[in-house]
Amino acid sequence: SRAVSIVGTGSYVPEKVLTNAELEKMVDTTDEWIVSRTGIKERRIAAEGEFTSHMATKAAQRAMEQAGVTAEEIQLIVVATVTPDTFFPSTACHVQRQLGAKNAACFDISAACSGFLYGIEVAQQFISNHTYETILVIGADRLSSIVNWNDRNTCVLFGDGAGAAILRYRAESHGVINTFMGSDGNYGDILHMPGGGCAVPITAENVDQRLNTLHMNGRETFKQAVISMMAAANTALDRAGLKVEDLTCVIPHQANLRIIEALADRMDLPLERFHMNLDKYGNTSAAAVAIALDEANRLGRFKVGDYILMVVFGGGLTYASSVVQW
Ligand code: ACO
């Protein structure tokens, strides 16, 4: 039997590094506080004029190269992002133009940090239904453009980047086994951007009040992150008929080292089994798990036949988990 598989991964982060030491000069914080509370040491910041679609396109090109897929072969482009270049056209359409992927249908997914795994599920469904054969899924965010750089509670946490995957049927039986997606709109206000939509339009006054920036209740988000990622991981594993011990590698959302430690503890898996890069990139939102997947793949952290688990949570509240036999 054939399986829907991730046949190529790619990622891109901007060149500019913003260290904790530099943040000390911008807000009332210390390297010690940031490292001990989050594990983050530095993050990447997009250059002026470097938009979400530009980062997404670079990540996509690397995934296409690894997969041996040309732009014309791509039939669907799904971009998960909360920082689109423009509300419309979608960022996926911007990426289509830059890639020259003229045969693709394109749309964006709004599921905050969970968006990449939502995209994996969308791709899996479309390929399983024989609607499309070759799909490009991208997680990309330029959170630096919606962060309030005067708010030490949030500005130390985030960075910019993009990650991509190409999905296709593969002759072998291994691939994406199961993806679970969940949401809870009751927790919408623990992590959100109030302004910019029709509810709180972009007016000078609203912008002055920083309503067009990210707002977060850190403690509540931390709590819900652990609960929702545990639930997502357990559901996806159950449906796949697997146990945690079967996993060679877990690729979690890269929000906070302490959240990942809590997850490792509750899953009863050693922390070494988790792939982490948040020390270098911070939380890159929809890109985080996609960049980590590409990095782990290229580092050879798992080989063909190994089971891996991706698990995420984000604004919405949204959460998801995907079990893959590589
Ligand atoms: N530097 C110094 N002090 C700070 C900083 C900072 N950068 N930020 C906050 N503080 C202060 C706070 O003001 C608070 O001071 P107070 O007690 O006088 O009010 C103190 O540090 C402690 O705050 P806590 O909330 O207890 O800190 P906590 O241990 O919870 O860590 C953190 C805060 C890191 C934000 C944590 O709650 C967290 O990681 N939450 C999850 C955040 C997250 O994952 N967000 C992304 C979600 S994914 C997405 O969709 C984008």
Boltz pocket constraint, residues with backbone or C-beta under 6 A from the ligand:
constraints:
  - pocket:
      binder: B
      contacts: [[A, 28], [A, 29], [A, 30], [A, 33], [A, 34], [A, 37], [A, 38], [A, 112], [A, 113], [A, 114], [A, 152], [A, 153], [A, 154], [A, 156], [A, 157], [A, 191], [A, 216], [A, 217], [A, 218], [A, 219], [A, 221], [A, 222], [A, 225], [A, 255], [A, 256], [A, 283], [A, 285], [A, 313], [A, 314], [A, 315]]
      max_distance: 6.0
